[in-house]
Amino acid sequence: MGLHRIKLLLLFTFTGVCTAQNDITLSVFTVTSKSMTVQWSGHSGASSYKITATPKNSPEQPVFAQFSGNTVMGSVNSLSPNTVYTMQLEAMDNALNVLSSAETVETTAPDVPSIDQAYSKTSKSITVEFARVSGAASYILRAESNTGDFFLETAVTDSPGTVVGLQPYTDYILSVMSVNSGGRSQPSYPIEARTVVIAPKLNTSSASNDSILVTWPPVEHAILYKLIMIREGSSTRLVINTTDTTVKFDNLESGTSYCIKGMAWDAEGRIGDDLTVCQITRPQTPDVTHVQVTPGRSLGIAVYWMMVQGATSYMGLTTNGKNCSTKDSYCYILPQECGQNHSVYVIAYNEAGPSSPSQPAAYITYPCPTENIWVEEPTAGNCSVMWENVPLVDYYVAFIKRDDGTEKSCNTTKTTCQFFCMCGYTYLTSVFPYNQAGTSLFAHVLNYTTIPCCPQDVTVKLVSTETLEVMWSPVKGAELYETSAAHTNNVLHCNDTSPVCALSDLRCNTPYSVTVTPCSELRGCNNTCTPHKHETAPCAPEILDMTQTTNSTYRVLITTPNSPSTNYTITATGHYDKYLCHSINNSCEFTQLPCGSIYEVIAVATTAIGKSLPGYSKTLETGPCCPSTVNVTQVTQAMTNVTWSPGTGARSYIATLRSTHGEAKCHTLDSHCLMGCITCGTNYSVYMDAISSTGHKSLCQYQGFSTSACCPTGVNLYRRTNNSLRVYWRSSSPQAYNHTVELYGTGANYTCFAAAGSMYCDIQEGTCGDVYTVVVAPVEKYGVKVTFCLSRTYSVPCPGSNAGIVISRRRRSVK
C-alpha cells in the first residue's frame, strides 16, 4: 500500500529548546470535511514528527504528513468527508527511529452542501432551500452583509431554513454549512438575496357614519400599495392599488366594522409584509322618542331614543348645559331647575367618534315651589293661608293638615285660602303649584300653632322605685312642657320639648302631685291644667337576721319601712332551685329547704303601686344532709365498726352510740368509724352529726342497734362418776339465752346444747385422760351463735379425780 506525501501546513513553531519528555499527547484542534488540524506536546530528542490519518471501516488509503522537530501543530488534508479517522503521531530522531507515539480517533465534517435558491417572504427574514448532505445532523445558515458590518449564523435541522432578525429591503450574502459530531463543513458557495419591504403603517379614522379614511407614511423602496377592505360578517372584498398614501372609502354602512389589509410592492415586483387594521364607522344619528320629567325628590328628565347600530354609548345634552351618558336606550339628566323650558338632543358614540346630534326635543320642568307662605288669623278660629305668585303656574293646591290627621285642601288660581282653626292644634300648611309637567317636587311647610290646650291623656307611670315617667299626647304648637311633682314644700321640675318626662330621685313610698303645663313662645303657658296624683314604689326592706328553727325550716327577719298594707316577698335562690316566702310583717319562714345547699336571700316590698328595689342580699347556708344509710357492725364483744353514705354539704361527722350504760363517739372526716367501749347485750340508739365546712351542724337519728349476748363466765369442766363430762358456767347476760357447748379433744369432738336458764351441759365421754378445748357461747335469735367467746383448754384425768385442770385460755378467732 503506497503512502502519499502531502504538502504540509505549518501553523505553530517553537524557536526555543523543548524540555525533554518521555511521552507525548495528541489532541484534535479543528475539523473540516477534508482536513483535520491536530496539536501535540513536544518530545525531547525528536527531529521530526509524522502524522498518519487512517480511515476506519473504509477501503481508502491512509494519508500522512511530516513536520519538523520544533513544530507542535499541523494539519492533514485531502481527507474524505463524514469519515472516522485514526490519527497517529510519531516522534522520530534523525535516523527515523520512533521515539514515542500517540493516537486519537475523530470524524471529519460532512460534505459541503449546495444552495438551490434563497427568497424573502417577510421584511425581516430570508428562506434558503439547499440540498441535504449525507451524514449531516444539522445545518448552519450564515447571513452576511455586503459591507461586512453584519454577520449572523442560524442553526436549522433541515431544508428549507429561515434566517430571521434581518433588516427590510437589504442585500445579504447567504451560505450553508453541514454539521455532524466531528464539526462543521466549509461554507457552501454563497448566494445573494434581498429582503422585501415592510408593510405600510395604516392609520384609520371615520369622519362620518359612511366613510373611512386610511393614511400611512411612505414605505421606503415601495413603488405601489395594495389595500384590501372586508366588511365584518361579509366575504366581499374591495381591492385598491394606489401609489398615493391616502385612500378614502365612501358609501359604507354606519356603525359597522371594516378590516383593511395593507401591502407594498418593491421595484422587483415583490410584495412585502402585510398589516391589517380594523375600523368602525361612526354611528347613525339616533332619534329621540320621548322626554319625561322624572318624579322623585330630585328634579330631572328621562330621555328615550332608538338605539343605532355600532353605538357603544350615548350622551344626552340639554340646552342649559346638563348631560347624561349611558349604554342603554335612555338616561336621566339630573338635576334640572324648576320652572324652565328647554330642549334636549342625543349623540351616539363608538370608537370612531360621535354621530351627528339628533333633532332637539322640547320639554318643560315642574314649577318652582312657593317661597313665602304665611297664615293670618284676624279672629279666633278664622285663619287664612297666603302665598306669593309663582311663574309658569296654571293653578295652586293648598293643603292644611291638623296634627290629629284632619286634612283640608284648597284648589285655586288665587294666592289665598281660608280654613277654620282650633286651639291646641298645630296646622301644617303647604302650597303646591301645578303646570303641564306636573307639580313641584316639594313645598315649604308652615307650622301655625294656636294657643296650646292642656293634655287630656296624661299618664303617670312608675318606671323605677324612685322615678315617675309622665307621658301625654303632644300638643302641637307647644314648644315646651313644664312638668312638676309636688310633695309638701318640695317641688321638682322637668322642662322638655318632648311629651315625656322622667321625675327621678323621688322619695320612696311617697305620694306626689304631678302637673303638665304646655307652653309656647307666642302664647305662653297654660296654667289651668289639672294635677294628677301618683305614689312612688315602696322602700326596699333589709334582712336583719336569719335563724334555723328546725332541720329544714329557717326564719328571716326584715325591716318594714313602708305602710302596713305592704307585702314582702323574700326569695332564696340556689344554684338549681328557688324558694319564695310571703309576709306582711317583719318575719317569714322557709320550710322544706334542701339540706347541704347555699342560697342568696333577697327581700322585696310590693304594694299596689309596684315593687321596691331588692334589698341587700345575704347568704343562707342550710345544714348539711344526713347520710342516707348508716350500718353498725359488731367486730368484737366490745368494739363496733360504723359506716355511712356521704351527706351532701358535710365535711366531717360525729357518730354516737348511746345506751342507758353510756355512749360511744367518734369524730372523723371519713365515712366510717371504729368504736370501742361497747357493752354486750345492750340496745343502742344511733346518732350522727353532719358538720359543714363553715360549722353548720345537722343532727341525724337512725334505727337502733343491739350488741350480741354476753359470753358466759366461770366456765369449768368436771368429770363425773358415770364417765361423763359436765361443763358449768355463769351467765353474764341480763336475759336467758340458749347456749351451745363445743369440746375439741385430741381423740374426739363433742357438742351439746343447753336450754335457756340452764348453767351446765353434760357430755358422755368416750375415753379418759384427754385434753379438751371448751367454748361456751350463747345462741341468739334465729340460732345465731355469738362468736366472740373465749375458749379454755382442760386436761381430764382418768377416774380418781373429778376436777378438770385448766391448761390455758385463749380467744377464738373472729369469723
PyMOL commands that set and color helices and strands:
alter all, ss='L'
color gray80, all
select helices_A, chain A and resi 781-783
alter helices_A, ss='H'
color red, helices_A
select strands_A, chain A and resi 4-5+9-13+26-31+36-40+48-55+63-68+71-76+84-92+98-107+115-122+125-130+138-145+151-156+161-164+171-180+183-184+191-194+203-208+211-215+222-231+237-242+246-249+257-266+271-280+288-294+300-305+313-318+323-326+330-333+341-350+353-354+361-364+373-379+382-387+395-402+407-412+416-420+426-435+438-439+446-449+459-464+467-471+480-487+490-496+500-503+511-520+524-525+532-535+543-548+554-558+567-573+578-583+587-590+598-606+618-621+630-636+639-644+652-659+662-668+672-675+683-691+697-706+713-719+724-730+738-745+749-754+760-764+771-779+790-795+805-811
alter strands_A, ss='S'
color yellow, strands_A
deselect
rebuild
show_as cartoon
